Amino acid sequence: MLNLSISKSQTHQILLPNCNPFFFGRRNASFAGNPKFKSVRKHENVRVGRGSSTIKAVQTSAEKSTTTTTSATVVITVQQTVGGALTHLGLSRGLDDIGDVLGRTLLVELVAAELDPHTGSEKPKIKAYAHKKDKDGDETHYESNFNVPEDFGEVGAITIENEHHKEMFVESIVIDGVYGGPINVTCNSWIHSKFDNKEPRVFFVDKSYLPSNTPSGLKIYREKELQILRGDGTGERKTFERIYDYDVYNDLGDPDSSEDLARPVLGGQEHPYPRRCRTGRARTKTDPLSESRNGNVYVPRDEAFSEVKQMQFSAKTIYSVLHSLVPSIETSIIDSDLGFPHFTAIETLFNEGVELPKQKSTGFLANIIPRLVKAITDVEKNVLLFETPQLYERDRFSWFRDEEFARQTLAGINPCRIELVTEWPLKSKLDPAVYGPAESAITTELVEKEIGGFTTVKKALEEKKLFVLDYHDLFIPYVKKVREIKGTTLYGSRTLFFLMPSGTLRPLAIELTRPQIDGKPQWKEVFQPCWDATGVWLWRLAKAHVLAHDSGFHQLVSHW
């Protein structure tokens, strides 16, 4: 609890009037009304309550009162949401503003990393309220001051109770003035209101431990946090919850409205996937296996779309944007059947843009155009500009380079497809009678032309330095169907990489394959880095095919 600390050691009597509890301001504390204090003390005067000294949070046990303490400060950064005040109106807003003025926005507790070595129990948490300190753009900073006993040890976690009636998005916490400080706590998470859930949120410091090495004082908090995230499989989920509990797809239909809207349950013991987040809604009256629908789809709070993304992905927004932009893009950029005639035509999307038709409100475009595009308004016209990718903005030719191509296999959109080569030579598992010979055209001789100065294929396999991005067997069965679409082509691909001593990957060869189609025999060719002009561009185009395969697989298989 919070306690008034008096610096002198002996007091015979302190008389306090019967009055309301004192209010906390930003830095000082005062009593409601105007009470008078009398203190009976020999030879000395003591002032309590209305002085200028700061009220601090201290532990109240008699044993701890003589312990040396150090001053610590906690700064909490809260990100203001896009909706801002518009999403928080009415009586609760007024109450929250009063709480901010009185310095009672967030109740903060410091948790010791280790248990008390003498008792084996948890060390008393140190608590204090955080007050609103300042605001910088969309960020608001809240500060809390503590007196931390010298034997408190290292801070392992911090708990926060949100005294507001609305949730808050906490970006980060910095704890300064404690052992091992300053200590950073990365949050990037929503904190529910105590009026929705009285349980405070716990955040652990930015320090990773193996389970066996978890500090003794944090184990119970880690276990409790895991229980919260798992849930217990009961109850209906609420929007502020963070529970990752799963269920079969049993809400695809609406049998209570019509028999025609009944849908089977997807998933179960025999086929556990696909799965969705469990909602716990009531069962339908017509089908006890199906769950009723109320228009809301539960996802854990931190996984939900931000307000910006939600706005951009709403059906009405997408329709409005496309209705306005598609005709302009079709007529302003190029014939949709031709593609881009040259590479510089792509750059015009970033630096020249596309002129748009006049809009009644320029704010319409500025507010709801998806993040990938932006509108610039000048005196005479609206111009649509696509957002320039950061990498392209720094280096226009980065996508040409082998280093960037290899980097994107690990740091790109689909980093889970690259595999260690465990068998050599590479070979397809598809039926040769249907798709042609199974042997890869990437031979030992071709590979050793690239790595001859380092090692041999045999040694590279033994040292686990050869990796493959294999889209051969996955795409070959669809090549014929895709090629039937006008202006479209597809190959199966294999890309071989070598792990360099620097720890980076280097592409050695790309094999593109077209299976036997319409009486034509199988075609396959290997492309490698080279120096002649034609070979350089063929190598670049081969890399473009691989990147198309990578992104296509990500969207259709990994993601969808």
C-alpha positions as CSV (number, residue, x, y, z in Angstrom):
1,M,0.0,0.0,0.0
2,L,1.0,3.6,-0.3
3,N,2.3,5.1,2.9
4,L,3.4,8.6,4.0
5,S,7.1,8.5,4.9
6,I,8.2,10.7,7.8
7,S,11.8,11.4,7.9
8,K,12.1,11.7,11.7
9,S,12.3,8.6,13.8
10,Q,10.0,9.4,16.8
11,T,6.5,10.7,16.9
12,H,4.4,10.6,20.0
13,Q,1.1,11.4,18.3
14,I,-0.3,12.5,15.0
15,L,-3.9,13.7,14.9
16,L,-5.6,13.4,11.6
17,P,-9.1,14.7,11.0
18,N,-11.9,12.4,9.7
19,C,-11.8,13.4,6.0
20,N,-11.9,11.9,2.6
21,P,-8.8,10.1,1.2
22,F,-6.2,12.3,-0.4
23,F,-6.0,12.8,-4.1
24,F,-2.8,12.2,-6.1
25,G,-1.7,15.0,-8.4
26,R,1.1,14.8,-10.9
27,R,3.8,15.1,-8.3
28,N,2.4,16.3,-5.0
29,A,-0.4,14.9,-2.8
30,S,-3.0,16.9,-0.9
31,F,-6.1,16.2,1.1
32,A,-9.6,17.0,0.0
33,G,-10.9,20.1,1.7
34,N,-8.7,22.1,4.0
35,P,-7.9,19.9,7.0
36,K,-5.6,21.1,9.7
37,F,-2.9,18.9,11.3
38,K,-1.5,18.8,14.7
39,S,1.6,16.9,15.7
40,V,2.8,16.5,19.3
41,R,6.5,16.1,19.2
42,K,9.3,17.2,21.6
43,H,11.4,20.1,20.4
44,E,10.7,19.4,16.7
45,N,8.1,20.5,14.1
46,V,6.9,18.0,11.5
47,R,4.8,18.9,8.5
48,V,2.7,16.2,6.9
49,G,0.4,16.3,3.8
50,R,0.6,19.8,2.4
51,G,4.3,20.2,2.0
52,S,6.1,20.1,-1.3
53,S,7.7,16.7,-0.8
54,T,6.8,14.0,-3.3
55,I,4.6,11.1,-2.1
56,K,6.5,7.9,-3.0
57,A,5.4,4.3,-3.1
58,V,7.2,2.3,-0.3
59,Q,6.7,-1.0,1.4
60,T,5.0,-0.7,4.8
61,S,6.5,-3.6,6.8
62,A,8.4,-2.5,9.8
63,E,11.4,-4.6,8.8
64,K,11.7,-2.9,5.4
65,S,11.3,0.7,6.8
66,T,15.0,0.9,7.7
67,T,16.2,-0.6,4.4
68,T,18.1,1.7,2.1
69,T,16.1,2.7,-1.0
70,T,16.9,4.1,-4.4
71,S,14.6,6.2,-6.5
72,A,13.4,4.6,-9.7
73,T,11.3,6.0,-12.6
74,V,9.1,4.1,-15.0
75,V,8.1,5.8,-18.3
76,I,5.2,4.1,-20.3
77,T,4.7,5.1,-23.9
78,V,1.1,4.8,-25.0
79,Q,0.2,5.0,-28.7
80,Q,-3.0,7.0,-29.5
81,T,-5.3,5.1,-31.8
82,V,-6.6,6.5,-35.1
83,G,-10.1,6.9,-33.8
84,G,-8.8,9.0,-30.9
85,A,-11.4,11.0,-29.0
86,L,-14.2,10.0,-31.5
87,T,-14.1,6.4,-30.2
88,H,-14.3,7.5,-26.6
89,L,-17.1,9.9,-25.8
90,G,-19.6,10.3,-23.0
91,L,-19.4,10.0,-19.3
92,S,-16.6,7.5,-19.2
93,R,-14.4,9.9,-21.2
94,G,-14.9,12.6,-18.5
95,L,-14.1,10.2,-15.7
96,D,-10.9,9.1,-17.5
97,D,-9.9,12.7,-18.0
98,I,-10.3,13.3,-14.2
99,G,-8.2,10.2,-13.6
100,D,-5.5,11.7,-15.8
101,V,-5.5,15.0,-13.9
102,L,-5.4,13.2,-10.5
103,G,-2.5,11.0,-11.7
104,R,-4.5,7.8,-11.5
105,T,-4.3,6.6,-15.1
106,L,-2.2,3.4,-14.7
107,L,-1.5,1.4,-11.5
108,V,2.0,0.0,-12.0
109,E,3.8,-2.8,-10.0
110,L,7.4,-3.8,-10.2
111,V,8.0,-7.6,-9.9
112,A,11.3,-9.0,-8.5
113,A,13.0,-11.6,-10.8
114,E,14.0,-13.8,-7.8
115,L,12.1,-15.0,-4.7
116,D,13.2,-13.9,-1.2
117,P,16.2,-16.1,-0.4
118,H,15.3,-16.1,3.3
119,T,11.6,-17.1,3.1
120,G,11.4,-18.6,-0.4
121,S,8.3,-16.6,-1.1
122,E,7.7,-13.8,-3.5
123,K,9.1,-10.4,-2.6
124,P,6.5,-7.7,-2.0
125,K,5.7,-5.9,-5.2
126,I,6.3,-2.2,-5.3
127,K,3.4,-0.2,-6.7
128,A,2.6,3.3,-7.6
129,Y,0.3,5.2,-9.9
130,A,1.6,6.6,-13.2
131,H,0.6,10.1,-14.2
132,K,0.4,11.7,-17.6
133,K,3.8,13.4,-18.2
134,D,3.7,14.7,-21.8
135,K,2.6,14.1,-25.3
136,D,4.7,13.8,-28.5
137,G,2.6,13.5,-31.6
138,D,0.6,10.3,-31.4
139,E,2.5,9.1,-28.3
140,T,1.6,9.9,-24.7
141,H,4.1,9.3,-21.9
142,Y,3.1,8.3,-18.4
143,E,5.6,8.4,-15.6
144,S,5.7,6.7,-12.2
145,N,8.2,7.2,-9.4
146,F,9.2,4.5,-6.9
147,N,11.4,4.0,-3.9
148,V,13.0,0.6,-4.5
149,P,14.6,-1.3,-1.5
150,E,18.3,-2.1,-2.0
151,D,17.6,-5.8,-1.5
152,F,14.8,-5.9,-4.1
153,G,17.2,-7.2,-6.7
154,E,16.6,-7.3,-10.5
155,V,13.3,-6.3,-11.9
156,G,11.9,-9.3,-13.9
157,A,8.5,-8.0,-14.9
158,I,6.0,-5.2,-14.6
159,T,2.2,-5.3,-14.2
160,I,-0.1,-2.6,-15.3
161,E,-3.7,-2.0,-14.4
162,N,-5.6,0.3,-16.8
163,E,-7.8,2.6,-14.8
164,H,-9.4,4.0,-17.9
165,H,-12.8,2.8,-19.1
166,K,-11.3,2.1,-22.6
167,E,-8.4,-0.1,-23.6
168,M,-4.9,1.4,-24.3
169,F,-2.2,0.4,-26.8
170,V,1.1,0.3,-24.9
171,E,4.2,0.6,-27.1
172,S,7.1,0.3,-24.6
173,I,8.2,0.7,-21.0
174,V,11.5,2.0,-19.7
175,I,12.5,1.4,-16.1
176,D,15.4,3.5,-14.9
177,G,17.2,3.7,-11.6
178,V,17.0,0.0,-10.7
179,Y,19.6,-2.7,-10.6
180,G,20.8,-3.4,-14.2
181,G,18.9,-0.4,-15.5
182,P,17.8,1.2,-17.6
183,I,15.6,-1.8,-18.5
184,N,13.5,-1.9,-21.7
185,V,10.2,-3.7,-22.0
186,T,8.8,-4.0,-25.5
187,C,5.0,-4.3,-25.3
188,N,3.2,-3.4,-28.6
189,S,0.1,-4.7,-27.0
190,W,-3.4,-3.7,-25.9
191,I,-4.2,-3.4,-22.2
192,H,-7.8,-4.0,-21.3
193,S,-9.7,-1.7,-18.9
194,K,-10.0,-2.9,-15.3
195,F,-13.8,-2.5,-15.8
196,D,-13.7,-5.3,-18.4
197,N,-11.2,-7.5,-16.6
198,K,-9.8,-6.8,-13.1
199,E,-6.7,-8.9,-13.8
200,P,-3.7,-6.6,-14.5
201,R,-1.5,-7.2,-17.6
202,V,2.0,-8.5,-17.0
203,F,5.0,-7.6,-19.3
204,F,8.3,-9.3,-19.0
205,V,11.6,-7.5,-19.5
206,D,13.4,-7.9,-22.8
207,K,15.6,-10.8,-21.6
208,S,15.1,-14.4,-22.9
209,Y,15.5,-17.4,-20.7
210,L,15.4,-21.2,-21.3
211,P,12.6,-22.7,-19.3
212,S,15.1,-24.3,-16.9
213,N,16.8,-21.0,-16.4
214,T,13.7,-18.9,-15.7
215,P,14.2,-16.8,-12.5
216,S,12.4,-18.2,-9.6
217,G,10.3,-15.1,-9.1
218,L,8.9,-15.2,-12.6
219,K,7.9,-18.8,-13.0
220,I,4.5,-18.4,-11.5
221,Y,3.9,-15.3,-13.7
222,R,5.0,-17.2,-16.8
223,E,2.7,-20.1,-16.0
224,K,-0.2,-17.9,-15.4
225,E,0.4,-15.9,-18.6
226,L,0.5,-19.2,-20.5
227,Q,-2.8,-20.3,-19.0
228,I,-4.4,-17.0,-20.0
229,L,-3.3,-17.3,-23.6
230,R,-4.5,-20.9,-23.8
231,G,-7.8,-20.4,-22.2
232,D,-9.9,-23.2,-20.7
233,G,-12.2,-24.0,-23.6
234,T,-15.3,-22.5,-22.0
235,G,-17.3,-19.3,-22.2
236,E,-17.9,-16.9,-25.1
237,R,-14.9,-14.9,-26.3
238,K,-14.9,-11.2,-25.8
239,T,-13.1,-8.7,-28.0
240,F,-10.6,-7.6,-25.4
241,E,-9.4,-11.1,-24.7
242,R,-6.0,-12.6,-25.8
243,I,-7.0,-16.3,-25.8
244,Y,-5.6,-18.5,-28.5
245,D,-8.1,-21.3,-28.4
246,Y,-9.2,-23.2,-31.6
247,D,-12.3,-24.9,-33.0
248,V,-13.5,-26.5,-36.1
249,Y,-15.3,-24.5,-38.8
250,N,-18.8,-25.0,-37.7
251,D,-20.2,-21.5,-38.4
252,L,-20.1,-21.3,-42.2
253,G,-23.8,-21.7,-42.6
254,D,-27.0,-20.3,-41.1
255,P,-29.4,-23.3,-40.9
256,D,-31.8,-21.4,-38.6
257,S,-32.6,-19.0,-41.5
258,S,-33.0,-21.5,-44.3
259,E,-32.2,-25.2,-45.1
260,D,-30.4,-23.9,-48.2
261,L,-27.9,-22.0,-45.9
262,A,-26.9,-25.1,-43.9
263,R,-23.2,-26.0,-44.3
264,P,-21.2,-29.1,-43.1
265,V,-18.7,-28.9,-40.3
266,L,-15.1,-28.7,-41.6
267,G,-12.4,-30.2,-39.4
268,G,-12.6,-32.7,-36.6
269,Q,-10.6,-35.7,-35.2
270,E,-10.1,-37.3,-38.6
271,H,-9.1,-34.1,-40.4
272,P,-8.1,-31.6,-37.7
273,Y,-7.5,-28.8,-40.2
274,P,-8.7,-26.2,-41.1
275,R,-9.2,-24.6,-37.7
276,R,-10.5,-21.2,-36.6
277,C,-10.3,-19.3,-33.3
278,R,-12.9,-20.6,-30.9
279,T,-15.7,-18.1,-30.1
280,G,-18.0,-20.1,-27.8
281,R,-21.2,-18.7,-29.3
282,A,-24.5,-20.6,-28.8
283,R,-25.4,-23.5,-31.0
284,T,-28.0,-23.1,-33.7
285,K,-31.5,-24.4,-33.0
286,T,-31.7,-26.4,-36.2
287,D,-28.3,-28.1,-36.1
288,P,-26.6,-28.8,-32.7
289,L,-23.3,-29.2,-34.4
290,S,-23.3,-25.7,-35.9
291,E,-22.6,-22.5,-34.1
292,S,-24.7,-19.4,-34.5
293,R,-23.4,-16.2,-36.0
294,N,-23.6,-12.7,-34.8
295,G,-21.6,-10.8,-37.4
296,N,-18.4,-10.6,-35.3
297,V,-15.4,-12.9,-35.9
298,Y,-13.2,-13.3,-32.8
299,V,-9.5,-13.1,-33.1
300,P,-7.1,-12.4,-30.1
301,R,-6.9,-8.7,-29.5
302,D,-3.3,-8.2,-30.6
303,E,-4.0,-10.0,-33.8
304,A,-6.9,-7.9,-34.9
305,F,-6.6,-5.3,-37.6
306,S,-5.6,-1.8,-36.6
307,E,-8.2,0.9,-37.2
308,V,-6.3,2.0,-40.3
309,K,-6.2,-1.5,-41.8
310,Q,-9.8,-2.3,-40.8
311,M,-10.9,0.9,-42.6
312,Q,-8.9,0.0,-45.7
313,F,-10.2,-3.6,-45.9
314,S,-13.9,-2.9,-45.3
315,A,-16.0,-3.9,-48.3
316,K,-17.4,-0.4,-48.9
317,T,-14.0,1.2,-48.8
318,I,-12.5,-1.3,-51.3
319,Y,-15.6,-0.9,-53.6
320,S,-15.4,2.9,-53.4
321,V,-11.7,3.0,-54.2
322,L,-11.8,0.6,-57.1
323,H,-14.9,2.3,-58.5
324,S,-13.0,5.5,-58.6
325,L,-9.5,4.3,-59.6
326,V,-9.8,1.3,-61.9
327,P,-11.2,3.2,-64.9
328,S,-8.4,5.8,-64.5
329,I,-5.7,3.2,-64.2
330,E,-7.0,1.2,-67.2
331,T,-7.0,4.2,-69.4
332,S,-4.1,6.1,-68.0
333,I,-1.3,3.5,-67.5
334,I,-1.4,1.1,-70.4
335,D,-3.4,-1.5,-72.3
336,S,-4.1,-4.3,-69.8
337,D,-3.3,-6.9,-72.4
338,L,0.2,-5.7,-73.1
339,G,1.9,-5.5,-69.7
340,F,4.7,-3.0,-69.1
341,P,6.6,-2.2,-72.3
342,H,9.8,-1.5,-70.5
343,F,11.2,-1.3,-67.0
344,T,11.1,2.5,-66.8
345,A,7.3,2.3,-67.3
346,I,7.2,0.7,-63.8
347,E,9.1,3.6,-62.3
348,T,6.5,6.1,-63.6
349,L,4.1,4.6,-61.1
350,F,6.4,5.9,-58.3
351,N,7.7,9.2,-59.6
352,E,5.2,10.5,-62.2
353,G,1.9,8.9,-61.1
354,V,-1.4,8.6,-62.9
355,E,-3.8,11.5,-63.2
356,L,-7.2,10.8,-61.6
357,P,-10.6,12.2,-62.4
358,K,-11.8,15.1,-60.4
359,Q,-13.3,14.2,-57.0
360,K,-15.8,16.2,-55.1
361,S,-13.7,15.7,-52.0
362,T,-9.9,15.3,-52.1
363,G,-10.1,14.0,-48.6
364,F,-11.9,10.9,-49.9
365,L,-8.7,9.8,-51.6
366,A,-6.4,10.8,-48.9
367,N,-8.3,8.9,-46.2
368,I,-9.3,5.6,-47.8
369,I,-6.8,4.7,-50.5
370,P,-5.0,1.6,-49.4
371,R,-1.5,1.9,-47.9
372,L,0.3,0.9,-51.2
373,V,-0.9,4.0,-53.0
374,K,-1.1,7.7,-52.1
375,A,-2.7,10.7,-53.7
376,I,-1.0,14.0,-54.2
377,T,-3.1,17.0,-54.9
378,D,-1.9,20.1,-56.6
379,V,-3.7,23.2,-57.9
380,E,-5.1,21.6,-61.0
381,K,-5.3,17.9,-60.7
382,N,-5.2,14.8,-58.5
383,V,-2.3,12.4,-59.1
384,L,-2.2,8.8,-58.0
385,L,1.3,7.7,-56.9
386,F,2.2,4.2,-55.7
387,E,4.3,4.1,-52.5
388,T,7.9,3.4,-53.4
389,P,9.3,0.3,-51.7
390,Q,11.9,1.3,-49.2
391,L,14.5,-1.0,-50.7
392,Y,13.9,0.3,-54.2
393,E,14.0,3.9,-52.9
394,R,17.5,3.3,-51.5
395,D,18.8,1.3,-54.4
396,R,17.0,1.3,-57.7
397,F,19.0,-1.8,-58.9
398,S,18.9,-3.8,-55.7
399,W,16.5,-6.4,-57.3
400,F,19.2,-7.1,-60.0
401,R,21.7,-8.3,-57.5
402,D,22.3,-11.9,-56.5
403,E,22.8,-10.9,-52.9
404,E,19.3,-9.4,-52.6
405,F,17.8,-12.4,-54.5
406,A,19.4,-14.8,-52.0
407,R,18.5,-12.6,-49.0
408,Q,14.8,-12.6,-49.9
409,T,14.7,-16.4,-49.7
410,L,15.3,-16.0,-46.0
411,A,14.0,-12.5,-45.2
412,G,11.3,-12.2,-47.9
413,I,7.6,-13.1,-47.9
414,N,8.1,-16.9,-47.9
415,P,11.1,-17.9,-45.9
416,C,10.0,-21.4,-45.0
417,R,10.4,-23.1,-48.3
418,I,14.2,-23.3,-48.6
419,E,15.6,-26.7,-47.7
420,L,19.0,-28.4,-47.1
421,V,20.1,-30.6,-50.0
422,T,20.3,-34.1,-48.6
423,E,20.3,-36.1,-51.9
424,W,22.3,-35.7,-55.0
425,P,21.7,-35.4,-57.9
426,L,18.4,-33.6,-57.6
427,K,15.5,-35.7,-58.9
428,S,11.7,-35.3,-59.4
429,K,9.2,-37.6,-57.7
430,L,6.6,-37.1,-60.4
431,D,5.6,-39.8,-62.8
432,P,8.1,-39.7,-65.7
433,A,5.5,-41.1,-68.1
434,V,3.3,-38.1,-67.6
435,Y,5.8,-35.2,-67.0
436,G,9.0,-36.4,-68.6
437,P,12.4,-37.5,-67.3
438,A,12.8,-37.0,-63.5
439,E,16.6,-36.2,-63.5
440,S,17.5,-32.5,-62.9
441,A,19.6,-30.7,-65.4
442,I,21.7,-29.2,-62.6
443,T,24.8,-31.4,-62.7
444,T,27.9,-31.7,-60.6
445,E,30.0,-30.1,-63.4
446,L,27.7,-27.0,-63.6
447,V,27.8,-26.5,-59.8
448,E,31.5,-26.9,-59.5
449,K,32.0,-24.2,-62.1
450,E,30.7,-21.8,-59.5
451,I,32.2,-23.2,-56.3
452,G,35.4,-24.7,-57.6
453,G,37.4,-22.1,-55.8
454,F,35.8,-23.1,-52.5
455,T,35.0,-26.8,-52.4
456,T,33.5,-29.7,-54.3
457,V,29.9,-30.8,-54.5
458,K,30.6,-33.9,-52.4
459,K,32.3,-31.9,-49.6
460,A,29.6,-29.2,-49.7
461,L,26.9,-31.9,-49.2
462,E,28.9,-33.3,-46.2
463,E,29.3,-29.8,-44.7
464,K,25.7,-29.0,-45.3
465,K,26.4,-26.0,-47.4
466,L,24.0,-26.6,-50.4
467,F,20.4,-25.5,-50.2
468,V,17.5,-25.7,-52.7
469,L,14.3,-23.7,-53.2
470,D,12.3,-26.3,-55.0
471,Y,9.1,-25.4,-56.9
472,H,9.5,-28.1,-59.5
473,D,7.1,-30.8,-58.4
474,L,4.7,-28.3,-57.0
475,F,4.1,-26.3,-60.1
476,I,4.8,-28.7,-63.0
477,P,1.2,-30.3,-62.8
478,Y,-0.3,-26.8,-63.4
479,V,1.9,-25.6,-66.2
480,K,-0.4,-26.7,-69.0
481,K,-3.5,-25.1,-67.4
482,V,-1.7,-21.8,-66.7
483,R,-0.3,-21.6,-70.2
484,E,-3.8,-21.8,-71.7
485,I,-4.4,-18.3,-70.2
486,K,-3.6,-15.7,-72.8
487,G,-0.4,-13.8,-72.2
488,T,0.7,-16.0,-69.3
489,T,3.4,-18.6,-68.9
490,L,4.7,-20.9,-66.1
491,Y,7.6,-23.3,-65.4
492,G,8.6,-25.5,-62.6
493,S,11.8,-24.3,-61.0
494,R,14.7,-25.4,-58.8
495,T,17.2,-22.9,-57.4
496,L,20.4,-24.0,-55.8
497,F,22.3,-21.9,-53.2
498,F,25.7,-22.2,-51.6
499,L,26.3,-21.1,-48.0
500,M,29.3,-18.8,-48.1
501,P,31.9,-18.5,-45.3
502,S,30.4,-15.1,-44.5
503,G,27.1,-16.7,-43.6
504,T,25.2,-15.4,-46.6
505,L,23.7,-17.4,-49.5
506,R,24.9,-17.3,-53.0
507,P,22.7,-18.5,-55.9
508,L,24.5,-21.0,-58.1
509,A,21.9,-22.1,-60.7
510,I,18.3,-21.9,-61.6
511,E,16.6,-24.7,-63.5
512,L,13.3,-23.9,-65.4
513,T,11.3,-26.9,-66.6
514,R,8.3,-27.2,-68.9
515,P,6.7,-30.7,-68.9
516,Q,5.8,-32.6,-72.1
517,I,2.7,-30.8,-73.4
518,D,0.6,-31.4,-76.5
519,G,3.0,-33.9,-78.1
520,K,6.0,-31.6,-77.3
521,P,8.9,-33.2,-75.3
522,Q,9.9,-32.0,-71.9
523,W,12.0,-28.8,-72.0
524,K,14.4,-27.8,-69.2
525,E,17.3,-25.4,-69.0
526,V,19.8,-24.3,-66.4
527,F,20.6,-20.6,-66.0
528,Q,23.7,-19.4,-64.1
529,P,25.4,-16.0,-63.3
530,C,27.5,-14.9,-66.3
531,W,29.1,-11.9,-67.9
532,D,27.8,-11.6,-71.5
533,A,24.9,-9.3,-72.0
534,T,22.4,-11.9,-73.2
535,G,23.2,-14.4,-70.4
536,V,23.0,-11.6,-67.8
537,W,19.4,-10.8,-68.8
538,L,18.4,-14.4,-69.0
539,W,19.7,-14.9,-65.5
540,R,17.8,-11.9,-64.3
541,L,14.6,-13.2,-65.9
542,A,15.1,-16.6,-64.4
543,K,15.4,-15.0,-61.0
544,A,12.1,-13.1,-61.7
545,H,10.4,-16.5,-62.4
546,V,11.6,-17.9,-59.1
547,L,10.4,-14.8,-57.2
548,A,7.0,-15.1,-58.9
549,H,6.8,-18.8,-57.8
550,D,7.8,-17.9,-54.3
551,S,5.2,-15.1,-53.9
552,G,2.5,-17.2,-55.6
553,F,3.1,-20.2,-53.3
554,H,3.1,-17.9,-50.3
555,Q,-0.3,-16.3,-51.2
556,L,-2.0,-19.5,-52.3
557,V,-0.6,-22.1,-50.0
558,S,1.3,-20.7,-47.0
559,H,-1.1,-17.8,-46.4
560,W,-4.5,-18.8,-47.8
